[in-house]
Amino acid sequence: MTATTLNKPALGAGYEMTMERLFEAPRELVFDCFTDPKHLAAWWGPLGSSNEIKALDVRPGGQISLRMMGPGFDHVMGGEYVEIERPSRIVFRTKAFEAPDGGWGIVNYNTITFEDQGGATRMVLHTLVERAEGALVLGALGGMRAGWGQSLERLGDLVGGGGKTDIEVSDRQILLRRAFDVSRDKLWPCLVEPDLLMKWWIAGTGVVEAMDVSPGGEWRVRTTQGDGQSHLFWGRFVEIEPPARLAMTQGFDDHADVPVETTLVEEWGRTVLTRIMTFPDNGYRDGMLGSGYARHCAASFDLLAKTAA
């Protein structure tokens, strides 16, 4: 069993990327972090970077200009705001790799929406690459998702929580992605060893009733919520490839089990965990999303990070 995501176009002009993050902060605050120079300087760019804001003219057509510095890089970024609808939507271009003639190697068109979710903020970023020229530029595009991901992690720390788990919803699938500051050899045992699993599964409310980590082996985890309600998660392992890949099925109470694939890839000195659930239909998928699945997983991944560390 191998879960797959929708095909993505090759890197270059026309490439599109979508990221969804949940922040434990009001959307007015999250929105202002894209338009207030002091806030933007505090989180923009990958881990370890700092910023000098040269211009941030927050109006349609207003200029964006900053210098981003970090270990081994020192870049000037340009751009301009296209649309401003506080606190729900912002559209802006970013430009990088300035040429002597004033042109830019990369031009991205970014659309971000902010949705209130009970005091938290669901943020969806869509980036369309409008221009990409040169080998160095293509290499930078290859790291765009990781770079944005690290920036949004910093944004989450700035506003008080969240921003670390990427969510992608496609036909019959939910994909979660999170980077951890440990090797995959340290992260893997947290997925399969009962004493470690119970520390983070469903925000630490799980009790492992069975864990036979072998092809065809059964697993069961029972959780108890604050209101006393008990729920059973269950399934079987299908393929085990430590410390890189774990394929299994997962059921919930009386609901049928579905394929789940977890992969661990070391990238940029971190381990990126990707978890894909594939459903028989989109109704099942949407029911899972409506139950607060993404928020519960983000909280569990926070505990997983502490457990693995």
Order of alpha helices (4+ residues) and beta strands (2+ residues): beta-alpha-alpha-beta-beta-beta-beta-beta-beta-alpha-alpha-beta-beta-alpha-alpha-beta-beta-beta-beta-beta-beta-alpha-alpha
